[in-house]
Amino acid sequence: MRTGKSDISGWLVRPAGGHLWAVLVTVLAASAAHAARTTSDGGMDNAIVVRAARTWLAGGSPYDDPHFLYLPSAVLAAVPQALLPGAVLRVLVPCAVTVLLALAWACALLLHRVPLGSRLAALGLTGLALGFAPFGHLVRLGNWTVTATVALPLALLLASRGRWTGAGVVIGAAVALKPLLAPVVLLFLFAGRWRALLAAVLVPALASAAAALAMPDPAGFFTRTLPFLLHGDDGFVRLYEASPAAVLPRLGVPAALAQGLAVVAAS
C-alpha cells in the first residue's frame, strides 16, 4: 500500500502542465516589473561596488572608500553596470537577477535528480518567488549575492558528477566577484581534490592581479582593505558585524574574553 508521502512525491515529480508554467512566468515577470518600478540604485553592497567602478573610471582608486571590501576583479566586473544608463539598469538588473535565481533553482533540482519539467520545479520556484523573502530582496536590490546563489548549487552539481575542477573554477569565479563563498574552498581541501582547490584559488588570484595592474593603487586591497578588515571598527561595519568577537562585547562580555571565545569556537 502506498503511503501519503510517496503519493505526494510521485505527484510532484510528474510533468507540470502548461498552466503551472504560465503561472510561474507571470509571477516572475511581475516580481521583476515591480522591482523595476520601485527601485533605482540597487542594494547597499551593490551600490558600493558600482561606485568603486565609477571611481576607477574617473582615474581614482576604488580603495579610497574603506567600505569597498571586494577583490580588484570586482571593479572591472562592475564597469558595465557603472556605464549603462539608469533607465536601462532598472529593467535589466531585476530581469538578470530573476534569471540567475531560476538557474540556481534548476541546479539545485538537478543536484537532487528532480526533473526540470516536474511540478516541483514549477511550483517550488513559484513558491520561492511569492513567499521566500530573500528571493524578493535579491530581485529588488539587484544584489551581487545572486552570483554566489548560483555558484554554490552549480559547483555542488559539478562535484557530484565528478567534475571537481569545473566546480573549483565556478567557486573561484564567484569569489572573484564577491568573496562570499571563500570558505567553500575547504570542501576541496577536505575532499583531497587538489586541482579543484588550485582552480578555486588561482581564478580570483589571477583575475585580481590583472585588474590591480590597471589601478592607480595596485596594492590597495592589501594596504587598505585587509588592515580595515582586521582592525576596522567604524559605525558602518559594526551594524553588519555578527562575529562573536563583535557581538559578545555588546552584551557586556569583556573584549579580551570575547576574542578568546571566538578563537575557541573557530578552532
Steps between C-alpha positions, in 0.01 A plus 500: 500500500640840405554755772387858490859614473569286195174619344594866529856430391378318192257781420772764533744335261242457223518745208351841572214617284513814288286688749761458777775636275275790400445586867875478566589729209233749608624507860865542400417771247286685754779482758756643257259769381422604857872529575552710187226741608596538865881489509780691332846477653507138616609363835756633743790278398402526135514878518842483665655289226344705220624818664847345517486429127400860429786622716742284302360622167557857623867420572476445875562201721196286595664439837470866595165381637587289809168318469587358158590152623514318167793365302632716213336268246158618619580853384534399137194276524296800617608725213205411271257581779682827564475602133144398411225762538290477813180450301650190336633361826163533673357249253806289419625429854175357648455284191860374515473422872173313444657290225802419719277398790304272268830350384601442862168320561558285193847402620360408842234282336756321282722450805215303661404330172164672473378545140509861382159461340337371818224654706749551781718705267214733407322516836821526701633800311157663508489454876848646541410805294176557690588410858876483555614847608870469396390421144306823476775697671760389247274594210413840643853587607685359200741360755824336385433224752305338217832390347571289809141374497560353156862392550444282807241256359677501163833411661338227711328362191829485312676338795223241536563401139874470549588830333693638794727732305198663340351544845820670612487738205139591582580572865809698399298713258240568769770604748651731237167683488415486871701306765186355655582139408868508597446243782374249242861440390527289817273249328768436239767485770314246713409296190863492389412651162818695446437610142161634600656678798766651276237618253289655776802696623662589167191634323437790741872550563589537132190705421573735790868530411412595143239751618732649762760581234246731337441695822690800637540317832574136405565390859198681644324179602798401715598844631149630573231231491671221692611730786147636515354149515739405778472818704210703360236599752299782351128546545417383148665160531387446859137487383573192288768329709357182652812317617524398868789743549272785394167390647606380847647837612165659421349258751746601772769235447854643531662544157801279582274216617278541194798470268620192686159337469495583128837331452383191688181482296694537175741223593 
